[in-house]
């Protein structure tokens, strides 16, 4: 028997709070009224998508598919996809691995 969504959210919060918030509210960056998190400003997801676009451009310039980049970087293909789509908060470690795999400076991926 699967645990209820509420139980899952409470047990996973310390490991992935953004996923737990999304699971309980359906909205990224927002939580229920008892939580002290505030919604992300609109420029944050926009910058995330811009970084993802630059990663995608560098990947296609190198004639790599997402699976190929993931293999070279040592990441999962879904992680590469979510990063390019700007679908979740980026980890610095993932950005470093991707920049190294694409042989581009990290600054080129995150510049404005």
WOURUR-V33438 format. One record per backbone hydrogen bond with DSSP energy under -0.5 kcal/mol. NH is the residue of the N-H (numbers start at 0). CO is the residue of the C=O. Records with the same first field share a line. If there is no record, write none. Layout:
NH = CO  CO
This chain:
7 = 3
8 = 4
9 = 5
10 = 6
11 = 7
12 = 8
14 = 11
15 = 11
18 = 15
19 = 15
20 = 16
21 = 17
22 = 18
23 = 19
24 = 20
25 = 20  21
29 = 26
34 = 31
43 = 40
44 = 40
45 = 41
46 = 42
47 = 43
48 = 44
49 = 45
50 = 46
51 = 47
52 = 48
53 = 49
54 = 50
55 = 51
56 = 52
57 = 53
58 = 54
59 = 55
60 = 56
61 = 57
62 = 59
63 = 58
68 = 64
69 = 65
70 = 66
71 = 67
72 = 68
73 = 69
74 = 69
79 = 75
80 = 76
81 = 77
82 = 78
83 = 79
84 = 80
85 = 81  82
86 = 81
87 = 81
94 = 90
95 = 91
96 = 92
97 = 93
98 = 94
99 = 95
100 = 96
101 = 97
102 = 98  99
103 = 98
107 = 104
108 = 104  105
109 = 105
110 = 106
